[in-house]
Amino acid sequence: MLSCGKHQSNKRAGIIVRGAGPASILIKVSTDRRAELEPSSTLPQYFIRSENVCEDSQFPFPALSIMLPRVLICGTITWADEDVEELLGPIADVVRFDSIDRSDFLKGFQPGGKYEGTVAVFRDNNLTDKIGIFDKSLVDGFPPTIKWIAHNGAGYDQIDVPACKAKGIIVSNTPGAVDDASATTALYLLISTLRNYAISERSLRELKWKPNGLAKRSHDLTGHTLAILGLGGIGMRLAELAHAFPMRIIYYSRHKVTDAPDWCEYFENVEEMLAQADVLSVHVPLNPNTVGLVGEKWIRALKKGAIIINTARGKVIDEDAMIRALEDGHLASVGLDVFPNEPEVNPRLLEFPHVTLLPHMGTETRDTQHKMEVRALKNIQDFLKNGRGIDVIPEMKNM
């Protein structure tokens, strides 16, 4: 805390922090015990703890006792814990989650509570067993001081975005940090399903040799067509990896991607794209508009014997329609890293020996986890310094 009453200051004496966000504390205490105060209309009132007039003639202006903006780490920072102090220590009062359940969590934001005055929240999925998802009920219980939720992950379907918008809370995610790990997971699923590697490994583990008819069901990647539904960061990274084999790359997005390479063929009509696909890889976010997006009609628009890869969210695909297509042979296989009701997996999927299933591990590498945590922290840092994060989710770009 900075104070000019008796020329006292904290370890940040001699440092002036400028910016447009909540950390715009425009006070500098010089080494000769004089202070300079620059007026700032951006300093929120709830950071001003006291105001009086300095008795010493050296300070001929009202004195402010200022608390740094509070940031709540709501989750477990495993890989970037040392980065917390470096990124947020100089500009924030960082507190850690310490609640037994949802009710206790919300009580912490009340006056005198351990989270009182919180302006930004670092959030991941590790605490859903204690406080649940950030649904409307939880968000409505947040105090008006909270202005930012930095979600540690690319998908943010566990946050009620409309509820946050209604309270003026901006949400950020970590899209770029997950691109490589998620894309290589999709590539693994693509290779495994085309070449039938999963069933072959299981055969060996059962002390058997390769399954009969393996060549009849398997295909090279080279020369086949990969259709990408949603050419964002992950989709583009997968396109680059698959193009190296080479595979033909076609895609459908809401808009043509202007900086996509020439070898990425854009289709304005999704069903025309699906009709040419040997493999469809899904890379769209989960929101009310995308639930069941890949349904009966689109699945049947794929050529017979096609494969579906999903590393996005399970509910983007109509699971029953997909299973029916596996049962009648319209789909040759699927490769899934995500499921509609995780951690539950539909037992009907386990009946198909040629499918490849993973337990939502697309970003489970220490390198990517570190990048994700740092990215989320940097979103908070940018908000505190400049009033804006680097990864605002699309629904809030204009807030």
VENUR-V537619 format. One record per residue. N is the residue number from 1. RES is the residue in one small letter. PHI is phi in degrees with one decimal (* if undefined). D_CENTER is the distance of its C-alpha to the mean C-alpha in Angstrom with 1 decimal. Layout:
N RES PHI D_CENTER
N RES PHI D_CENTER
This chain:
1 m * 33.2
2 l -100.0 35.4
3 s -147.9 38.9
4 c -110.4 42.0
5 g -56.4 44.4
6 k -124.5 45.9
7 h 59.2 44.3
8 q -102.2 41.6
9 s -151.3 38.1
10 n -88.7 35.3
11 k -65.2 34.4
12 r -90.1 32.9
13 a -56.0 36.3
14 g 89.4 37.0
15 i -115.2 33.5
16 i -112.2 32.5
17 v -105.4 28.9
18 r -112.5 28.6
19 g 157.5 25.8
20 a -109.5 24.9
21 g -102.2 22.5
22 p -60.1 23.3
23 a -89.7 24.3
24 s -79.3 27.1
25 i -92.0 29.8
26 l -93.6 32.7
27 i -127.9 35.1
28 k -132.8 36.8
29 v -105.1 39.4
30 s -84.5 41.8
31 t -69.7 43.8
32 d -92.2 47.0
33 r 69.1 45.6
34 r -95.1 45.4
35 a -126.7 42.2
36 e -117.7 40.9
37 l -122.2 39.0
38 e -103.2 37.5
39 p -62.2 36.8
40 s -141.3 33.2
41 s -77.0 32.4
42 t -89.0 28.6
43 l -79.0 29.1
44 p -60.2 28.1
45 q -63.3 31.1
46 y -75.8 29.4
47 f -92.9 29.2
48 i -88.6 33.0
49 r -87.8 34.6
50 s -157.6 38.3
51 e -146.7 40.5
52 n -153.0 44.2
53 v -111.1 46.7
54 c -65.8 47.2
55 e -75.4 50.8
56 d -72.9 51.1
57 s -67.5 52.3
58 q -68.9 50.0
59 f -122.1 47.2
60 p -82.5 48.6
61 f -155.7 45.5
62 p -58.4 43.5
63 a -100.1 41.4
64 l -117.7 37.8
65 s -105.2 36.3
66 i -117.6 32.6
67 m -96.3 29.7
68 l -63.3 26.6
69 p -60.1 23.5
70 r -90.9 22.0
71 v -119.4 18.4
72 l -101.5 17.5
73 i -88.8 15.5
74 c -102.6 14.5
75 g 150.3 13.6
76 t -111.7 14.8
77 i -93.9 14.4
78 t -94.9 16.1
79 w -102.4 15.9
80 a -121.0 15.7
81 d -61.8 18.1
82 e -69.6 20.7
83 d -78.0 18.4
84 v -59.9 18.1
85 e -65.4 21.8
86 e -64.8 21.8
87 l -84.4 18.9
88 l -114.8 19.6
89 g -51.1 23.0
90 p -71.0 25.2
91 i -125.0 23.6
92 a -147.2 22.4
93 d -96.7 23.7
94 v -90.8 21.1
95 v -121.0 21.5
96 r -107.0 20.1
97 f -58.1 19.5
98 d -152.7 22.9
99 s -135.1 23.4
100 i -93.4 24.9
101 d -160.8 23.5
102 r -62.9 22.1
103 s -62.1 25.4
104 d -64.2 25.8
105 f -61.3 22.3
106 l -67.9 23.2
107 k -62.5 26.7
108 g -63.9 25.3
109 f -87.4 24.5
110 q -72.5 28.1
111 p -52.1 30.7
112 g 86.2 31.6
113 g -78.0 28.5
114 k -69.9 26.5
115 y -109.1 23.5
116 e -55.8 25.8
117 g 82.3 24.8
118 t -59.7 21.1
119 v -110.6 19.5
120 a -143.0 15.9
121 v -126.4 13.8
122 f -86.2 11.3
123 r -132.3 9.7
124 d -133.6 8.5
125 n -89.4 10.2
126 n -68.7 13.2
127 l -104.6 15.3
128 t -63.2 15.3
129 d -69.7 18.7
130 k -97.4 20.1
131 i -118.7 18.7
132 g 77.0 17.0
133 i -78.9 14.0
134 f -84.6 13.7
135 d -85.6 16.2
136 k -60.5 18.9
137 s -59.9 21.2
138 l -71.5 19.1
139 v -61.3 17.9
140 d -63.5 21.6
141 g -85.5 22.7
142 f -73.0 20.9
143 p -74.3 23.4
144 p -67.4 23.7
145 t -69.7 22.9
146 i -71.8 19.1
147 k -121.8 17.7
148 w -146.4 14.1
149 i -121.3 11.1
150 a -97.8 8.5
151 h -83.1 5.6
152 n -89.3 5.0
153 g 159.9 2.3
154 a -80.0 2.4
155 g -82.2 4.5
156 y -126.7 5.7
157 d -70.0 9.2
158 q -89.1 10.2
159 i -118.6 10.6
160 d -78.4 13.8
161 v -63.9 13.2
162 p -58.0 17.0
163 a -64.9 17.9
164 c -65.5 15.9
165 k -60.2 17.5
166 a -63.7 20.8
167 k -96.8 20.6
168 g 74.7 19.6
169 i -98.3 16.2
170 i -92.3 13.7
171 v -114.6 9.9
172 s -121.5 7.5
173 n -133.1 3.9
174 t -128.7 4.3
175 p -62.4 5.8
176 g -64.0 9.0
177 a -68.9 8.6
178 v -101.7 8.1
179 d -57.3 10.7
180 d -67.7 13.8
181 a -65.1 13.1
182 s -67.7 11.8
183 a -68.3 14.7
184 t -70.4 17.2
185 t -64.6 16.5
186 a -62.1 17.3
187 l -64.5 20.3
188 y -59.4 21.5
189 l -62.4 21.5
190 l -62.6 23.3
191 i -66.0 25.9
192 s -62.2 26.4
193 t -75.7 27.1
194 l -67.0 29.2
195 r -99.6 31.2
196 n 60.2 31.2
197 y -73.2 30.3
198 a -63.6 28.9
199 i -66.5 32.2
200 s -70.3 34.2
201 e -66.2 32.6
202 r -59.5 33.2
203 s -61.6 36.8
204 l -64.5 37.3
205 r -65.7 36.0
206 e -91.3 38.6
207 l 62.9 41.2
208 k -115.8 41.7
209 w -90.1 41.7
210 k -64.5 39.7
211 p -64.4 39.7
212 n -68.6 42.3
213 g 72.4 41.4
214 l -63.4 38.4
215 a -63.2 39.4
216 k -63.9 39.9
217 r -97.4 36.3
218 s -106.3 34.7
219 h -140.2 33.9
220 d -72.4 33.2
221 l -77.9 30.1
222 t -56.1 32.4
223 g 86.4 33.5
224 h -92.2 31.3
225 t -107.8 28.9
226 l -104.8 25.2
227 a -101.2 23.7
228 i -111.8 20.1
229 l -96.5 18.7
230 g 101.6 16.2
231 l -93.8 16.6
232 g -90.1 13.4
233 g -62.1 12.2
234 i -68.8 12.1
235 g -60.4 15.2
236 m -67.9 17.0
237 r -65.8 16.6
238 l -62.9 18.0
239 a -58.2 20.7
240 e -62.6 21.8
241 l -66.5 22.1
242 a -71.3 24.0
243 h -63.6 26.1
244 a -69.0 27.5
245 f -70.3 29.4
246 p -99.2 30.1
247 m -110.6 28.7
248 r -77.2 29.1
249 i -112.7 25.8
250 i -125.7 25.6
251 y -151.6 22.7
252 y -132.6 22.1
253 s -136.8 19.7
254 r -59.3 20.3
255 h -138.4 21.9
256 k -64.9 23.3
257 v -81.7 21.2
258 t -66.6 23.7
259 d -100.1 22.9
260 a -70.8 22.8
261 p -61.8 25.6
262 d -61.8 28.8
263 w -78.3 28.5
264 c -90.0 25.5
265 e -90.2 27.5
266 y -90.4 26.1
267 f -116.2 27.4
268 e -76.2 27.7
269 n -109.6 28.6
270 v -65.2 26.2
271 e -70.4 29.1
272 e -66.0 31.0
273 m -66.2 28.1
274 l -59.9 27.8
275 a -64.8 31.6
276 q -102.6 31.4
277 a -87.0 28.5
278 d -85.6 29.3
279 v -134.2 25.7
280 l -110.6 22.9
281 s -112.9 19.3
282 v -98.1 16.7
283 h -142.3 13.5
284 v -116.9 12.9
285 p -72.3 10.2
286 l -90.8 11.7
287 n -151.5 13.6
288 p -55.0 17.3
289 n -82.7 18.4
290 t -111.8 17.0
291 v -62.4 18.2
292 g 67.6 20.9
293 l -56.7 20.6
294 v -88.7 22.0
295 g -111.3 25.0
296 e -52.4 28.7
297 k -63.0 29.6
298 w -70.7 27.0
299 i -63.3 27.5
300 r -74.2 31.3
301 a -74.8 30.9
302 l -67.6 29.9
303 k -66.5 33.0
304 k -61.5 34.5
305 g 90.8 33.2
306 a -74.7 29.7
307 i -126.0 26.6
308 i -113.8 23.2
309 i -114.9 20.1
310 n -135.5 16.8
311 t -119.4 13.6
312 a -89.8 11.5
313 r -143.3 12.3
314 g -60.6 15.9
315 k -74.8 16.9
316 v -68.3 16.7
317 i -106.4 19.9
318 d -72.2 23.1
319 e -62.2 23.7
320 d -62.9 27.3
321 a -64.5 28.0
322 m -65.9 26.4
323 i -66.3 28.6
324 r -60.5 31.7
325 a -69.2 31.2
326 l -69.8 31.1
327 e -65.3 34.2
328 d -93.5 36.2
329 g 85.3 35.3
330 h -64.9 33.6
331 l -99.4 30.5
332 a -77.0 31.5
333 s -168.6 28.3
334 v -140.2 24.6
335 g -125.9 21.9
336 l -124.7 19.1
337 d -110.4 16.2
338 v -137.2 15.0
339 f -142.0 17.4
340 p -64.0 17.9
341 n -126.7 18.9
342 e -58.0 17.3
343 p -87.3 18.8
344 e -74.2 21.8
345 v -120.7 22.8
346 n -57.5 25.4
347 p -60.3 28.6
348 r -65.1 29.9
349 l -65.8 27.4
350 l -71.8 28.9
351 e -80.5 32.3
352 f -98.4 31.4
353 p -67.6 32.2
354 h -92.8 30.8
355 v -83.2 27.2
356 t -116.1 24.5
357 l -123.5 22.1
358 l -127.1 19.4
359 p -87.9 17.7
360 h 46.7 14.0
361 m -117.9 14.1
362 g -57.8 12.4
363 t -110.6 10.5
364 e -83.1 13.4
365 t -132.2 15.0
366 r -63.9 15.9
367 d -65.9 15.3
368 t -69.6 11.7
369 q -60.6 11.0
370 h -65.5 12.9
371 k -61.5 11.3
372 m -64.0 7.8
373 e -63.4 9.8
374 v -63.5 11.9
375 r -62.4 9.5
376 a -63.7 8.3
377 l -63.9 12.1
378 k -68.5 13.1
379 n -62.3 11.5
380 i -67.3 13.7
381 q -57.5 16.5
382 d -66.9 16.6
383 f -62.7 16.7
384 l -66.1 19.5
385 k -83.1 21.4
386 n -121.8 21.1
387 g 80.3 19.8
388 r -151.4 16.9
389 g -90.3 13.4
390 i -87.8 12.5
391 d -131.0 9.3
392 v -62.0 10.4
393 i -65.3 9.1
394 p -54.8 12.1
395 e -65.0 13.8
396 m -119.8 14.4
397 k -57.9 15.5
398 n -98.3 19.1
399 m -76.5 18.9
